[in-house]
Amino acid sequence: MHYRTNIISLFWSIIFIVCGFISFSYGTEDIPPYIDYRTQSADINHSSAVVSNKNIKSVHTSLPAVQTLLNTAYPSPCTAAYGPNIAVIGDSITADNTYVTWLNRLCSKCQFDNYGVNGETTTKIRQRLRVYEGDKRKKQINLAVYNQIIILAGINNITDPETVMRDLQAMYDLAHRYHVRVIALTLPPWKGYHTWSRRKQRNTDSINTWIRSYPRGVDVVVDIYSLLEDPHTPDMLNRRFQNGDKLHPRGDGQYLIARAILAAAFTDPMPHR
């Protein structure tokens, strides 16, 4: 009887060890750097985010709902239904390449090409948008070879919101004219950056309100401002996402940008109830 008891104990010990190993493997292999979103989600559940898609009406969801998507293991289910070739255009936040790298990593069905350039205004970015021509070495975008475009720009000439909106509208229109699906991102929160001012904040708010209204030619809006805003200091980048200058999100913030884009634009349309 004692021998049989030892055999049973040994059997259950082996089962326990094997299950623990499997649980550890599946629980850690897909955690992105900087944050384990499965254990630290409470800090993110602080406000509402907007991930909107005109093709599926509008999805106004709380961050806990976005968090559910963030917790899914990559590569995420994504769709190339609107075409697999995507240009990503912007300034230094895009040029950093982190959220674009995440997009390519999370959505293997699509190719996201980075056309971000440090310090550029919307006017300079607009000048790089071409049709039937374009030199990748000069970060010029040939719209004829892309199905979709992601646009994030405006802070570098935020003192002139009319010009920012005029340039963005021109880019939306040009892409739409050539049947390129437009994914527009709001500007991120940046209070505390060395060039920030209350006047520039008002300009930021005006531009973001305009983007959220779906300007002509925009197919998808991703509100990264709401996603990244600090829960305790309105208009400031969440302290968890700061890289030190209070403008450019570090890796975990960039990861959230990528997941919000995928949620809004690269998942199969969900029925509304």
PEUR-V244351 format. One line per field, one symbol per residue. ss: DSSP state (~ for helix, > for strand, _ for the rest). burial: I if it has 16 or more other ideal C-beta (glycine too) atoms within 10 Angstrom, else O. A space follows every 10 residues. Layout:
BEGIN
ss->???
burial->???
END
This chain:
BEGIN
ss->_~~~~~~~~~ ~~~~~~~~~~ ~~~~~~~~__ __________ ~~~~___>>> >>>~~~_>>> >>~~~~~~~~ __________ ____>>>>>> _~~~~__~~~ ~~~~~~____ >>>>>>____ _~~~~~~_>> _____~~~__ >>~~~__>>> >>__~~~___ ~~~~~~~~~~ ~~~~~~~___ >>>>>_____ _______~~~ ~~~~~~~~~~ ~~_______> >>>~~~~~>_ ______>_~~ ~>______>_ ~~~~~~~~~~ ~~~~~_____ ___
burial->OOOOOOOOOO OOOOOOOOOO OOOOOOOOOO OIOOIOIOOO IOOIOOIOII IIIOOOOOIO IOIOIIIOII OOOIOIOIOI OIOIOIIIII IOIIIIOIII IIIIOIIOOI OIIIIIIOOI IIIIIIOIIO OOOIOOOOIO IOIOOIIIII IIIIIIIIOO IOIIIOIIIO IIOIIIOOOI IIIIIIIIII IIIOOIOOOI IOIIOOIIOI IIOIIOIIII IIIIIIIIII OOOOIIIIOI IIOOOIIIII IIIIIIIIII IIIIIIIOOO OOO
END
